[in-house]
Every structure is written in C-alpha cells, then in structure tokens.
Amino acid sequence: MTQVGFVGLGMMGRPMAGNLVAKGVSLRTHDAADQAIEGAEAVGLDGLAACDTIILMLPDSPAVAAVMEGLLPVLRPGALVIDMGSSVPAETRRWAAALEAHGCAMLDAPVSGSVPKARAGTLAIMVGVPPPMWRAPTPCCG
C-alpha cells in the first residue's frame, strides 16, 4: 500500500487530510503545532521517510523551506513531494532542483477554493509538472 505523508494541518490542510483518511488512504501527518487528525499517524519529519508521496499544505515559501530543510535529508529516492500552498515560483523551482538531485520529484499544485470547499473535497488544483514527467497522450479513439 502506498504510504502518504501530509504536512500542514491548518484551516485548509486539516479537512484535506481528513478527506484522504475518509477515502482509506494510509496517512502520516506532520504539523508544526503538533496537531493531529483521527485516523492518521502523527509523526515528526523523520517519520515521513517511509512515505512514497508527501503533500505540503503550507502557507508560504518560508514555511515550505523550514519543512524541506528537515525533510530532504530523510527522503528516500523516488519520493514525490507535492507543494499545494501559495509558494513563490522561484523557491518552488529551487526545491524541485534539490529534490531532483536527491532522486526525488516535486509537483507544484496550488489549490483554489475556501475552507468549505476543502471540507467538501471540491477544491480546484492547478498542477505544474516538470518536463521529465511529461508523457505523450494516450489515444482515446482509433
């Protein structure tokens, strides 16, 4: 089973993580304020080392940097980090390069919506994918 990590259980992150748990996702969570959610395992950053995918729902680039400085050394090659916060694009590119050098990948996937939409699971997600992850579309029709 894929192990997912979720960092940031604030106003948006808490309901987002809760929706993942409700869908049966095995979730490990980390929050600077030591918040936890029912059905998920609360861990330190080192506890995210076993995760295949780590979702960051943090407010800004300084918060992402604080997490990434502790997370990058423990990530295993092949891990995917998804930044869903409002980050500065240049900082996202910097962390993506650092992750790539470590054998990992990063997606820039900010959300659009509000706390009620996070609770309802109806947020809009805009995903930026680096060129190495692009794939040719599969033909749908003969």
The first five atom37 places (N, CA, C, CB, O) and aatype in JSON, in Angstrom:
{
  "aatype": [12, 16, 5, 19, 7, 13, 19, 7, 10, 7, 12, 12, 7, 1, 14, 12, 0, 7, 2, 10, 19, 0, 11, 7, 19, 15, 10, 1, 16, 8, 3, 0, 0, 3, 5, 0, 9, 6, 7, 0, 6, 0, 19, 7, 10, 3, 7, 10, 0, 0, 4, 3, 16, 9, 9, 10, 12, 10, 14, 3, 15, 14, 0, 19, 0, 0, 19, 12, 6, 7, 10, 10, 14, 19, 10, 1, 14, 7, 0, 10, 19, 9, 3, 12, 7, 15, 15, 19, 14, 0, 6, 16, 1, 1, 17, 0, 0, 0, 10, 6, 0, 8, 7, 4, 0, 12, 10, 3, 0, 14, 19, 15, 7, 15, 19, 14, 11, 0, 1, 0, 7, 16, 10, 0, 9, 12, 19, 7, 19, 14, 14, 14, 12, 17, 1, 0, 14, 16, 14, 4, 4, 7],
  "atom_mask": [
    [1, 1, 1, 1, 1],
    [1, 1, 1, 1, 1],
    [1, 1, 1, 1, 1],
    [1, 1, 1, 1, 1],
    [1, 1, 1, 0, 1],
    [1, 1, 1, 1, 1],
    [1, 1, 1, 1, 1],
    [1, 1, 1, 0, 1],
    [1, 1, 1, 1, 1],
    [1, 1, 1, 0, 1],
    [1, 1, 1, 1, 1],
    [1, 1, 1, 1, 1],
    [1, 1, 1, 0, 1],
    [1, 1, 1, 1, 1],
    [1, 1, 1, 1, 1],
    [1, 1, 1, 1, 1],
    [1, 1, 1, 1, 1],
    [1, 1, 1, 0, 1],
    [1, 1, 1, 1, 1],
    [1, 1, 1, 1, 1],
    [1, 1, 1, 1, 1],
    [1, 1, 1, 1, 1],
    [1, 1, 1, 1, 1],
    [1, 1, 1, 0, 1],
    [1, 1, 1, 1, 1],
    [1, 1, 1, 1, 1],
    [1, 1, 1, 1, 1],
    [1, 1, 1, 1, 1],
    [1, 1, 1, 1, 1],
    [1, 1, 1, 1, 1],
    [1, 1, 1, 1, 1],
    [1, 1, 1, 1, 1],
    [1, 1, 1, 1, 1],
    [1, 1, 1, 1, 1],
    [1, 1, 1, 1, 1],
    [1, 1, 1, 1, 1],
    [1, 1, 1, 1, 1],
    [1, 1, 1, 1, 1],
    [1, 1, 1, 0, 1],
    [1, 1, 1, 1, 1],
    [1, 1, 1, 1, 1],
    [1, 1, 1, 1, 1],
    [1, 1, 1, 1, 1],
    [1, 1, 1, 0, 1],
    [1, 1, 1, 1, 1],
    [1, 1, 1, 1, 1],
    [1, 1, 1, 0, 1],
    [1, 1, 1, 1, 1],
    [1, 1, 1, 1, 1],
    [1, 1, 1, 1, 1],
    [1, 1, 1, 1, 1],
    [1, 1, 1, 1, 1],
    [1, 1, 1, 1, 1],
    [1, 1, 1, 1, 1],
    [1, 1, 1, 1, 1],
    [1, 1, 1, 1, 1],
    [1, 1, 1, 1, 1],
    [1, 1, 1, 1, 1],
    [1, 1, 1, 1, 1],
    [1, 1, 1, 1, 1],
    [1, 1, 1, 1, 1],
    [1, 1, 1, 1, 1],
    [1, 1, 1, 1, 1],
    [1, 1, 1, 1, 1],
    [1, 1, 1, 1, 1],
    [1, 1, 1, 1, 1],
    [1, 1, 1, 1, 1],
    [1, 1, 1, 1, 1],
    [1, 1, 1, 1, 1],
    [1, 1, 1, 0, 1],
    [1, 1, 1, 1, 1],
    [1, 1, 1, 1, 1],
    [1, 1, 1, 1, 1],
    [1, 1, 1, 1, 1],
    [1, 1, 1, 1, 1],
    [1, 1, 1, 1, 1],
    [1, 1, 1, 1, 1],
    [1, 1, 1, 0, 1],
    [1, 1, 1, 1, 1],
    [1, 1, 1, 1, 1],
    [1, 1, 1, 1, 1],
    [1, 1, 1, 1, 1],
    [1, 1, 1, 1, 1],
    [1, 1, 1, 1, 1],
    [1, 1, 1, 0, 1],
    [1, 1, 1, 1, 1],
    [1, 1, 1, 1, 1],
    [1, 1, 1, 1, 1],
    [1, 1, 1, 1, 1],
    [1, 1, 1, 1, 1],
    [1, 1, 1, 1, 1],
    [1, 1, 1, 1, 1],
    [1, 1, 1, 1, 1],
    [1, 1, 1, 1, 1],
    [1, 1, 1, 1, 1],
    [1, 1, 1, 1, 1],
    [1, 1, 1, 1, 1],
    [1, 1, 1, 1, 1],
    [1, 1, 1, 1, 1],
    [1, 1, 1, 1, 1],
    [1, 1, 1, 1, 1],
    [1, 1, 1, 1, 1],
    [1, 1, 1, 0, 1],
    [1, 1, 1, 1, 1],
    [1, 1, 1, 1, 1],
    [1, 1, 1, 1, 1],
    [1, 1, 1, 1, 1],
    [1, 1, 1, 1, 1],
    [1, 1, 1, 1, 1],
    [1, 1, 1, 1, 1],
    [1, 1, 1, 1, 1],
    [1, 1, 1, 1, 1],
    [1, 1, 1, 0, 1],
    [1, 1, 1, 1, 1],
    [1, 1, 1, 1, 1],
    [1, 1, 1, 1, 1],
    [1, 1, 1, 1, 1],
    [1, 1, 1, 1, 1],
    [1, 1, 1, 1, 1],
    [1, 1, 1, 1, 1],
    [1, 1, 1, 0, 1],
    [1, 1, 1, 1, 1],
    [1, 1, 1, 1, 1],
    [1, 1, 1, 1, 1],
    [1, 1, 1, 1, 1],
    [1, 1, 1, 1, 1],
    [1, 1, 1, 1, 1],
    [1, 1, 1, 0, 1],
    [1, 1, 1, 1, 1],
    [1, 1, 1, 1, 1],
    [1, 1, 1, 1, 1],
    [1, 1, 1, 1, 1],
    [1, 1, 1, 1, 1],
    [1, 1, 1, 1, 1],
    [1, 1, 1, 1, 1],
    [1, 1, 1, 1, 1],
    [1, 1, 1, 1, 1],
    [1, 1, 1, 1, 1],
    [1, 1, 1, 1, 1],
    [1, 1, 1, 1, 1],
    [1, 1, 1, 1, 1],
    [1, 1, 1, 0, 1]
  ],
  "atom_positions": [
    [[0.84, -1.18, 0.0], [0.0, 0.0, 0.0], [0.89, 1.25, 0.0], [-0.96, 0.0, 1.22], [1.89, 1.31, 0.71]],
    [[0.51, 2.22, -0.79], [1.25, 3.47, -0.86], [1.1, 4.23, 0.46], [0.76, 4.33, -2.04], [0.0, 4.37, 0.98]],
    [[2.21, 4.7, 0.99], [2.2, 5.49, 2.22], [2.27, 6.96, 1.84], [3.38, 5.09, 3.17], [3.18, 7.37, 1.12]],
    [[1.33, 7.75, 2.31], [1.25, 9.17, 2.0], [1.52, 9.97, 3.26], [-0.12, 9.54, 1.4], [1.01, 9.65, 4.34]],
    [[2.32, 11.02, 3.11], [2.56, 11.97, 4.19], [1.84, 13.26, 3.89], [0.0, 0.0, 0.0], [1.69, 13.64, 2.72]],
    [[1.39, 13.95, 4.92], [0.69, 15.22, 4.76], [1.24, 16.18, 5.8], [-0.87, 15.05, 4.9], [1.19, 15.9, 7.0]],
    [[1.78, 17.31, 5.34], [2.38, 18.29, 6.24], [1.56, 19.57, 6.19], [3.87, 18.58, 5.85], [1.37, 20.15, 5.13]],
    [[1.07, 19.99, 7.34], [0.31, 21.23, 7.45], [-1.16, 20.97, 7.7], [0.0, 0.0, 0.0], [-1.93, 20.77, 6.76]],
    [[-1.56, 20.99, 8.96], [-2.95, 20.7, 9.32], [-3.67, 21.95, 9.79], [-3.0, 19.63, 10.41], [-4.36, 21.95, 10.81]],
    [[-3.5, 23.03, 9.03], [-4.2, 24.28, 9.33], [-5.62, 24.24, 8.82], [0.0, 0.0, 0.0], [-6.22, 23.18, 8.65]],
    [[-6.15, 25.42, 8.57], [-7.56, 25.53, 8.18], [-7.88, 24.77, 6.88], [-7.93, 26.99, 8.01], [-8.95, 24.18, 6.76]],
    [[-6.97, 24.78, 5.93], [-7.19, 24.04, 4.68], [-6.67, 22.61, 4.76], [-6.5, 24.77, 3.51], [-7.33, 21.68, 4.29]],
    [[-5.5, 22.42, 5.36], [-4.87, 21.11, 5.41], [-5.64, 20.09, 6.22], [0.0, 0.0, 0.0], [-5.72, 18.92, 5.83]],
    [[-6.2, 20.5, 7.33], [-6.94, 19.55, 8.18], [-8.08, 18.89, 7.42], [-7.49, 20.27, 9.43], [-8.15, 17.66, 7.41]],
    [[-8.97, 19.64, 6.77], [-10.04, 18.94, 6.04], [-9.53, 18.17, 4.82], [-11.09, 19.93, 5.6], [-10.1, 17.13, 4.47]],
    [[-8.48, 18.66, 4.18], [-7.92, 17.92, 3.04], [-7.39, 16.57, 3.49], [-6.79, 18.74, 2.36], [-7.67, 15.55, 2.87]],
    [[-6.62, 16.57, 4.58], [-6.08, 15.32, 5.11], [-7.2, 14.41, 5.6], [-5.09, 15.6, 6.25], [-7.15, 13.2, 5.41]],
    [[-8.21, 15.0, 6.23], [-9.35, 14.22, 6.69], [-10.08, 13.52, 5.56], [0.0, 0.0, 0.0], [-10.54, 12.39, 5.71]],
    [[-10.18, 14.2, 4.42], [-10.81, 13.58, 3.25], [-10.0, 12.39, 2.74], [-10.99, 14.61, 2.13], [-10.57, 11.39, 2.32]],
    [[-8.68, 12.51, 2.78], [-7.84, 11.38, 2.36], [-8.04, 10.18, 3.27], [-6.36, 11.8, 2.35], [-8.17, 9.05, 2.8]],
    [[-8.07, 10.42, 4.59], [-8.29, 9.33, 5.54], [-9.66, 8.7, 5.31], [-8.16, 9.84, 7.0], [-9.8, 7.48, 5.34]],
    [[-10.67, 9.54, 5.07], [-12.03, 9.03, 4.85], [-12.11, 8.15, 3.6], [-13.01, 10.2, 4.73], [-12.98, 7.28, 3.5]],
    [[-11.21, 8.38, 2.64], [-11.17, 7.57, 1.41], [-10.28, 6.34, 1.56], [-10.68, 8.42, 0.24], [-10.09, 5.59, 0.6]],
    [[-9.74, 6.12, 2.77], [-8.95, 4.93, 3.02], [-7.47, 5.06, 2.76], [0.0, 0.0, 0.0], [-6.76, 4.05, 2.73]],
    [[-6.97, 6.28, 2.58], [-5.54, 6.48, 2.34], [-4.79, 6.31, 3.66], [-5.27, 7.89, 1.73], [-5.18, 6.88, 4.68]],
    [[-3.72, 5.53, 3.63], [-2.86, 5.36, 4.79], [-2.03, 6.64, 4.92], [-1.94, 4.09, 4.67], [-1.17, 6.91, 4.08]],
    [[-2.28, 7.42, 5.97], [-1.73, 8.77, 6.06], [-0.9, 8.97, 7.32], [-2.85, 9.77, 6.02], [-1.3, 8.61, 8.43]],
    [[0.28, 9.55, 7.12], [1.12, 10.03, 8.22], [1.1, 11.55, 8.14], [2.6, 9.46, 8.14], [1.27, 12.11, 7.05]],
    [[0.91, 12.21, 9.26], [0.8, 13.67, 9.24], [1.88, 14.31, 10.1], [-0.57, 14.1, 9.72], [2.39, 13.72, 11.05]],
    [[2.21, 15.54, 9.72], [3.14, 16.35, 10.5], [2.62, 17.78, 10.5], [4.59, 16.28, 9.91], [2.17, 18.29, 9.48]],
    [[2.68, 18.42, 11.67], [2.25, 19.81, 11.79], [3.12, 20.49, 12.84], [0.75, 19.9, 12.17], [3.41, 19.92, 13.89]],
    [[3.53, 21.72, 12.54], [4.4, 22.47, 13.46], [3.75, 22.68, 14.82], [4.77, 23.81, 12.85], [4.44, 22.77, 15.84]],
    [[2.43, 22.76, 14.85], [1.71, 22.96, 16.11], [1.32, 21.63, 16.76], [0.45, 23.8, 15.87], [0.51, 21.6, 17.69]],
    [[1.89, 20.54, 16.26], [1.62, 19.19, 16.79], [0.14, 18.83, 16.76], [2.15, 19.08, 18.2], [-0.34, 18.12, 17.65]],
    [[-0.58, 19.32, 15.76], [-1.97, 18.93, 15.6], [-2.01, 17.52, 15.02], [-2.73, 19.93, 14.69], [-1.05, 17.06, 14.41]],
    [[-3.11, 16.86, 15.21], [-3.29, 15.52, 14.66], [-4.73, 15.39, 14.18], [-2.96, 14.42, 15.73], [-5.59, 16.19, 14.54]],
    [[-4.98, 14.38, 13.36], [-6.34, 14.09, 12.94], [-6.64, 12.63, 13.2], [-6.56, 14.44, 11.45], [-5.75, 11.78, 13.13]],
    [[-7.87, 12.35, 13.5], [-8.28, 10.98, 13.78], [-8.09, 10.11, 12.53], [-9.75, 10.94, 14.25], [-8.46, 10.51, 11.42]],
    [[-7.53, 8.94, 12.73], [-7.34, 8.0, 11.64], [-6.0, 8.12, 10.93], [0.0, 0.0, 0.0], [-5.71, 7.35, 10.02]],
    [[-5.18, 9.1, 11.35], [-3.85, 9.28, 10.74], [-2.8, 9.19, 11.84], [-3.75, 10.64, 9.98], [-3.07, 9.46, 13.01]],
    [[-1.61, 8.8, 11.44], [-0.5, 8.71, 12.37], [0.27, 10.03, 12.37], [0.44, 7.52, 12.01], [0.79, 10.44, 11.33]],
    [[0.35, 10.7, 13.52], [1.12, 11.94, 13.65], [2.58, 11.58, 13.87], [0.58, 12.84, 14.81], [2.9, 10.78, 14.76]],
    [[3.47, 12.16, 13.06], [4.9, 11.83, 13.12], [5.74, 13.09, 13.01], [5.27, 10.83, 12.0], [5.25, 14.15, 12.61]],
    [[7.01, 12.97, 13.36], [7.98, 14.03, 13.09], [8.38, 13.95, 11.63], [0.0, 0.0, 0.0], [7.99, 13.02, 10.92]],
    [[9.17, 14.92, 11.18], [9.6, 14.9, 9.77], [10.3, 13.61, 9.41], [10.51, 16.08, 9.48], [10.14, 13.1, 8.29]],
    [[11.1, 13.05, 10.34], [11.81, 11.81, 10.05], [10.83, 10.64, 9.86], [12.8, 11.48, 11.17], [11.16, 9.66, 9.19]],
    [[9.65, 10.76, 10.43], [8.63, 9.73, 10.26], [8.0, 9.72, 8.88], [0.0, 0.0, 0.0], [7.25, 8.8, 8.55]],
    [[8.31, 10.74, 8.08], [7.81, 10.79, 6.71], [8.75, 10.09, 5.73], [7.61, 12.24, 6.28], [8.45, 9.98, 4.54]],
    [[9.89, 9.61, 6.24], [10.89, 8.98, 5.38], [10.34, 7.76, 4.64], [12.09, 8.57, 6.2], [10.8, 7.46, 3.53]],
    [[9.39, 7.07, 5.22], [8.83, 5.87, 4.59], [7.74, 6.19, 3.57], [8.28, 4.94, 5.65], [7.21, 5.28, 2.93]],
    [[7.39, 7.46, 3.43], [6.3, 7.83, 2.53], [6.75, 7.89, 1.08], [5.71, 9.18, 2.95], [7.85, 8.34, 0.77]],
    [[5.87, 7.42, 0.21], [6.11, 7.49, -1.23], [5.77, 8.87, -1.77], [5.28, 6.41, -1.96], [6.41, 9.37, -2.7]],
    [[4.75, 9.49, -1.18], [4.27, 10.81, -1.58], [4.09, 11.65, -0.33], [2.94, 10.71, -2.38], [3.55, 11.19, 0.67]],
    [[4.56, 12.9, -0.38], [4.4, 13.84, 0.73], [3.71, 15.07, 0.19], [5.77, 14.19, 1.39], [4.21, 15.72, -0.73]],
    [[2.58, 15.41, 0.76], [1.82, 16.59, 0.38], [2.12, 17.7, 1.38], [0.28, 16.3, 0.32], [2.02, 17.5, 2.59]],
    [[2.48, 18.88, 0.86], [2.72, 20.04, 1.69], [1.57, 21.02, 1.51], [4.08, 20.71, 1.34], [1.33, 21.5, 0.4]],
    [[0.85, 21.31, 2.58], [-0.22, 22.32, 2.54], [0.17, 23.39, 3.54], [-1.64, 21.69, 2.88], [-0.34, 23.47, 4.65]],
    [[1.11, 24.23, 3.09], [1.73, 25.24, 3.95], [1.42, 26.63, 3.4], [3.27, 25.02, 4.06], [1.13, 26.78, 2.21]],
    [[1.47, 27.65, 4.27], [1.0, 28.98, 3.85], [1.9, 29.74, 2.89], [0.81, 29.79, 5.04], [1.41, 30.57, 2.13]],
    [[3.21, 29.47, 2.91], [4.11, 30.3, 2.09], [5.47, 29.62, 1.93], [4.29, 31.7, 2.71], [5.73, 28.58, 2.53]],
    [[6.32, 30.23, 1.11], [7.64, 29.65, 0.83], [8.53, 29.52, 2.07], [8.35, 30.49, -0.19], [9.23, 28.52, 2.18]],
    [[8.55, 30.49, 3.0], [9.36, 30.26, 4.2], [8.94, 29.03, 4.99], [9.3, 31.48, 5.1], [9.78, 28.32, 5.54]],
    [[7.64, 28.76, 5.06], [7.18, 27.56, 5.76], [7.6, 26.3, 5.0], [5.64, 27.6, 5.94], [7.98, 25.3, 5.61]],
    [[7.53, 26.34, 3.67], [7.98, 25.21, 2.85], [9.47, 24.98, 3.08], [7.69, 25.46, 1.34], [9.9, 23.84, 3.25]],
    [[10.25, 26.06, 3.09], [11.7, 25.93, 3.3], [12.0, 25.3, 4.65], [12.39, 27.3, 3.19], [12.87, 24.44, 4.75]],
    [[11.31, 25.73, 5.69], [11.54, 25.17, 7.02], [11.28, 23.67, 7.04], [10.65, 25.87, 8.06], [12.03, 22.92, 7.67]],
    [[10.24, 23.23, 6.36], [9.93, 21.8, 6.3], [10.93, 21.06, 5.41], [8.5, 21.58, 5.79], [11.45, 20.01, 5.79]],
    [[11.2, 21.61, 4.24], [12.08, 20.93, 3.29], [13.49, 20.76, 3.83], [12.13, 21.7, 1.98], [14.14, 19.76, 3.52]],
    [[13.98, 21.69, 4.61], [15.32, 21.56, 5.18], [15.42, 20.34, 6.08], [15.69, 22.82, 5.97], [16.47, 19.7, 6.15]],
    [[14.33, 20.01, 6.78], [14.33, 18.81, 7.61], [13.91, 17.56, 6.87], [0.0, 0.0, 0.0], [14.3, 16.46, 7.24]],
    [[13.1, 17.73, 5.83], [12.56, 16.59, 5.1], [13.54, 16.02, 4.07], [11.29, 16.98, 4.42], [13.67, 14.8, 3.95]],
    [[14.21, 16.89, 3.33], [15.08, 16.44, 2.24], [16.11, 15.39, 2.68], [15.81, 17.63, 1.64], [16.29, 14.4, 1.97]],
    [[16.77, 15.56, 3.81], [17.78, 14.56, 4.18], [17.21, 13.17, 4.48], [18.52, 15.04, 5.39], [17.94, 12.18, 4.42]],
    [[15.92, 13.06, 4.8], [15.36, 11.76, 5.17], [14.58, 11.09, 4.05], [14.47, 11.92, 6.37], [14.2, 9.93, 4.16]],
    [[14.32, 11.83, 2.96], [13.56, 11.24, 1.85], [14.35, 10.15, 1.16], [13.17, 12.32, 0.85], [15.56, 10.26, 0.96]],
    [[13.65, 9.09, 0.78], [14.3, 8.05, 0.0], [14.14, 8.38, -1.48], [13.7, 6.63, 0.33], [13.16, 9.02, -1.86]],
    [[15.08, 7.97, -2.31], [14.96, 8.22, -3.74], [13.64, 7.67, -4.29], [16.13, 7.59, -4.5], [13.18, 6.6, -3.89]],
    [[13.05, 8.43, -5.19], [11.77, 8.04, -5.78], [10.57, 8.69, -5.13], [0.0, 0.0, 0.0], [9.46, 8.59, -5.65]],
    [[10.78, 9.36, -4.01], [9.66, 10.02, -3.34], [9.16, 11.2, -4.18], [10.07, 10.5, -1.92], [9.92, 11.81, -4.92]],
    [[7.88, 11.5, -4.04], [7.26, 12.62, -4.72], [6.76, 13.61, -3.67], [6.1, 12.15, -5.64], [6.02, 13.23, -2.77]],
    [[7.15, 14.88, -3.8], [6.68, 15.95, -2.91], [5.74, 16.82, -3.72], [7.88, 16.79, -2.32], [6.07, 17.25, -4.83]],
    [[4.55, 17.08, -3.17], [3.55, 17.91, -3.83], [3.32, 19.15, -2.98], [2.21, 17.12, -4.05], [2.8, 19.05, -1.87]],
    [[3.7, 20.32, -3.5], [3.51, 21.58, -2.79], [2.17, 22.17, -3.22], [4.68, 22.59, -3.06], [2.01, 22.58, -4.37]],
    [[1.22, 22.21, -2.28], [-0.13, 22.7, -2.59], [-0.39, 24.09, -2.03], [-1.16, 21.73, -2.06], [-1.52, 24.57, -2.1]],
    [[0.62, 24.74, -1.47], [0.43, 26.05, -0.87], [0.68, 27.18, -1.85], [0.0, 0.0, 0.0], [0.87, 26.98, -3.05]],
    [[0.67, 28.38, -1.3], [0.92, 29.6, -2.09], [2.39, 29.94, -2.01], [0.04, 30.8, -1.59], [2.79, 30.81, -1.24]],
    [[3.18, 29.26, -2.81], [4.63, 29.43, -2.76], [5.12, 30.33, -3.89], [5.32, 28.07, -2.85], [4.46, 30.47, -4.92]],
    [[6.28, 30.94, -3.67], [6.93, 31.76, -4.69], [7.5, 30.82, -5.76], [8.06, 32.67, -4.06], [8.24, 29.9, -5.42]],
    [[7.18, 31.03, -7.03], [7.63, 30.1, -8.08], [9.14, 29.84, -8.09], [7.23, 30.63, -9.42], [9.56, 28.7, -8.28]],
    [[9.95, 30.88, -7.88], [11.41, 30.67, -7.89], [11.84, 29.74, -6.76], [12.14, 32.02, -7.76], [12.76, 28.94, -6.93]],
    [[11.19, 29.83, -5.62], [11.52, 28.94, -4.5], [11.07, 27.51, -4.79], [10.86, 29.45, -3.2], [11.76, 26.56, -4.43]],
    [[9.93, 27.37, -5.43], [9.45, 26.04, -5.81], [10.44, 25.39, -6.77], [8.04, 26.12, -6.44], [10.75, 24.21, -6.64]],
    [[10.92, 26.16, -7.75], [11.9, 25.62, -8.7], [13.2, 25.23, -7.98], [12.2, 26.66, -9.82], [13.81, 24.22, -8.31]],
    [[13.6, 26.04, -7.0], [14.82, 25.73, -6.25], [14.67, 24.4, -5.5], [15.15, 26.88, -5.25], [15.57, 23.56, -5.52]],
    [[13.53, 24.21, -4.84], [13.32, 22.96, -4.11], [13.15, 21.79, -5.06], [12.09, 23.08, -3.21], [13.58, 20.68, -4.76]],
    [[12.53, 22.02, -6.21], [12.39, 20.94, -7.19], [13.77, 20.47, -7.66], [11.55, 21.42, -8.4], [13.99, 19.27, -7.82]],
    [[14.69, 21.41, -7.88], [16.05, 21.05, -8.3], [16.77, 20.27, -7.19], [16.87, 22.31, -8.67], [17.46, 19.29, -7.47]],
    [[16.59, 20.7, -5.94], [17.22, 20.0, -4.82], [16.66, 18.58, -4.69], [17.0, 20.78, -3.51], [17.41, 17.64, -4.43]],
    [[15.36, 18.44, -4.88], [14.75, 17.12, -4.82], [15.23, 16.24, -5.96], [13.23, 17.24, -4.85], [15.5, 15.05, -5.76]],
    [[15.32, 16.81, -7.16], [15.79, 16.04, -8.32], [17.21, 15.53, -8.09], [15.73, 16.89, -9.6], [17.53, 14.39, -8.44]],
    [[18.07, 16.36, -7.49], [19.44, 15.95, -7.2], [19.47, 14.81, -6.17], [20.25, 17.14, -6.68], [20.43, 14.05, -6.11]],
    [[18.42, 14.71, -5.39], [18.3, 13.68, -4.36], [17.58, 12.42, -4.89], [17.54, 14.24, -3.14], [17.38, 11.45, -4.16]],
    [[17.19, 12.46, -6.17], [16.5, 11.32, -6.77], [15.0, 11.32, -6.53], [0.0, 0.0, 0.0], [14.34, 10.3, -6.66]],
    [[14.47, 12.48, -6.17], [13.04, 12.63, -5.91], [12.43, 13.59, -6.92], [12.79, 13.13, -4.45], [13.14, 14.13, -7.77]],
    [[11.14, 13.81, -6.85], [10.46, 14.73, -7.76], [9.52, 15.63, -6.98], [9.68, 13.95, -8.84], [9.15, 15.34, -5.84]],
    [[9.14, 16.74, -7.62], [8.24, 17.7, -6.99], [7.2, 18.16, -7.99], [9.01, 18.91, -6.42], [7.5, 18.4, -9.16]],
    [[5.98, 18.28, -7.52], [4.91, 18.89, -8.29], [4.49, 20.17, -7.6], [3.71, 17.92, -8.45], [4.39, 20.22, -6.37]],
    [[4.23, 21.21, -8.37], [3.69, 22.46, -7.87], [2.19, 22.39, -8.12], [4.35, 23.74, -8.58], [1.75, 22.41, -9.27]],
    [[1.39, 22.3, -7.06], [-0.05, 22.06, -7.21], [-0.88, 22.91, -6.26], [-0.35, 20.59, -6.99], [-1.56, 22.38, -5.38]],
    [[-0.84, 24.24, -6.44], [-1.63, 25.09, -5.54], [-3.13, 24.85, -5.71], [-1.32, 26.56, -5.79], [-3.6, 24.46, -6.78]],
    [[-3.85, 25.08, -4.64], [-5.3, 24.9, -4.65], [-6.01, 26.24, -4.73], [-5.76, 24.13, -3.39], [-5.47, 27.28, -4.32]],
    [[-7.21, 26.2, -5.26], [-8.06, 27.37, -5.31], [-9.39, 26.99, -4.69], [-8.25, 27.9, -6.78], [-10.02, 26.0, -5.08]],
    [[-9.81, 27.77, -3.73], [-11.06, 27.48, -3.05], [-11.01, 27.98, -1.63], [0.0, 0.0, 0.0], [-10.14, 28.78, -1.26]],
    [[-11.93, 27.53, -0.84], [-12.09, 28.01, 0.53], [-12.15, 26.82, 1.48], [-13.36, 28.88, 0.67], [-12.15, 25.66, 1.05]],
    [[-12.19, 27.11, 2.76], [-12.28, 26.05, 3.76], [-13.52, 25.17, 3.52], [-12.32, 26.65, 5.17], [-13.41, 23.94, 3.59]],
    [[-14.7, 25.75, 3.25], [-15.84, 24.87, 2.98], [-15.6, 23.95, 1.77], [-17.1, 25.7, 2.73], [-16.05, 22.8, 1.78]],
    [[-14.9, 24.44, 0.74], [-14.59, 23.58, -0.41], [-13.57, 22.51, -0.03], [-14.07, 24.43, -1.59], [-13.62, 21.39, -0.54]],
    [[-12.64, 22.84, 0.86], [-11.69, 21.83, 1.34], [-12.43, 20.74, 2.11], [-10.6, 22.48, 2.25], [-12.15, 19.56, 1.94]],
    [[-13.38, 21.14, 2.94], [-14.18, 20.16, 3.68], [-14.98, 19.27, 2.73], [-15.14, 20.87, 4.66], [-15.08, 18.05, 2.92]],
    [[-15.54, 19.88, 1.69], [-16.38, 19.15, 0.74], [-15.56, 18.33, -0.27], [-17.28, 20.11, 0.0], [-16.11, 17.5, -0.98]],
    [[-14.25, 18.57, -0.31], [-13.41, 17.87, -1.28], [-13.61, 18.38, -2.7], [0.0, 0.0, 0.0], [-13.48, 17.62, -3.66]],
    [[-13.91, 19.67, -2.84], [-14.19, 20.23, -4.16], [-13.23, 21.36, -4.54], [-15.61, 20.73, -4.22], [-13.59, 22.22, -5.34]],
    [[-12.04, 21.37, -3.98], [-11.04, 22.38, -4.34], [-10.59, 22.2, -5.79], [-9.83, 22.31, -3.39], [-10.57, 21.09, -6.31]],
    [[-10.24, 23.3, -6.43], [-9.61, 23.23, -7.75], [-8.1, 23.14, -7.51], [-9.99, 24.47, -8.65], [-7.56, 23.89, -6.7]],
    [[-7.44, 22.23, -8.21], [-6.0, 22.05, -8.06], [-5.35, 22.29, -9.42], [-5.66, 20.62, -7.51], [-5.71, 21.66, -10.42]],
    [[-4.39, 23.21, -9.44], [-3.64, 23.51, -10.67], [-2.27, 22.87, -10.53], [-3.53, 25.07, -10.91], [-1.53, 23.2, -9.6]],
    [[-1.91, 21.97, -11.42], [-0.68, 21.19, -11.26], [0.34, 21.56, -12.32], [-0.98, 19.7, -11.32], [0.07, 21.51, -13.52]],
    [[1.53, 21.94, -11.86], [2.66, 22.17, -12.74], [3.57, 20.95, -12.7], [0.0, 0.0, 0.0], [4.01, 20.54, -11.63]],
    [[3.84, 20.38, -13.86], [4.63, 19.15, -13.96], [5.93, 19.44, -14.69], [3.83, 18.03, -14.68], [5.9, 20.03, -15.78]],
    [[7.07, 19.05, -14.12], [8.35, 19.29, -14.82], [8.45, 18.44, -16.09], [9.53, 18.98, -13.88], [7.85, 17.37, -16.16]],
    [[9.2, 18.92, -17.09], [9.3, 18.21, -18.37], [9.64, 16.73, -18.28], [10.32, 18.87, -19.21], [9.09, 15.95, -19.05]],
    [[10.53, 16.28, -17.36], [10.81, 14.84, -17.35], [9.59, 13.98, -17.03], [11.91, 14.55, -16.35], [9.58, 12.79, -17.33]],
    [[8.56, 14.57, -16.42], [7.38, 13.79, -16.05], [6.3, 13.84, -17.13], [6.82, 14.29, -14.74], [5.29, 13.16, -17.01]],
    [[6.51, 14.64, -18.18], [5.52, 14.72, -19.25], [5.44, 13.39, -19.96], [5.86, 15.85, -20.25], [6.45, 12.69, -20.13]],
    [[4.27, 13.05, -20.37], [4.07, 11.83, -21.16], [3.21, 12.18, -22.37], [3.4, 10.71, -20.3], [2.35, 13.06, -22.32]],
    [[3.46, 11.48, -23.44], [2.62, 11.66, -24.62], [1.22, 11.19, -24.3], [3.19, 10.9, -25.84], [1.05, 10.18, -23.63]],
    [[0.21, 11.92, -24.77], [-1.17, 11.49, -24.5], [-1.46, 10.14, -25.15], [-2.17, 12.55, -25.02], [-0.95, 9.82, -26.22]],
    [[-2.28, 9.38, -24.46], [-2.72, 8.09, -24.99], [-3.91, 8.32, -25.89], [-3.07, 7.1, -23.84], [-4.88, 8.96, -25.49]],
    [[-3.86, 7.81, -27.11], [-5.02, 8.0, -27.99], [-6.26, 7.35, -27.38], [-4.74, 7.4, -29.39], [-6.2, 6.24, -26.87]],
    [[-7.36, 8.07, -27.45], [-8.61, 7.53, -26.88], [-9.47, 6.89, -27.93], [-9.39, 8.62, -26.19], [-10.34, 6.07, -27.63]],
    [[-9.23, 7.26, -29.14], [-10.11, 6.76, -30.21], [-9.26, 6.26, -31.37], [-11.09, 7.86, -30.69], [-8.22, 6.84, -31.66]],
    [[-9.7, 5.2, -32.02], [-8.96, 4.62, -33.14], [-9.15, 5.43, -34.35], [0.0, 0.0, 0.0], [-8.61, 5.1, -35.4]]
  ]
}
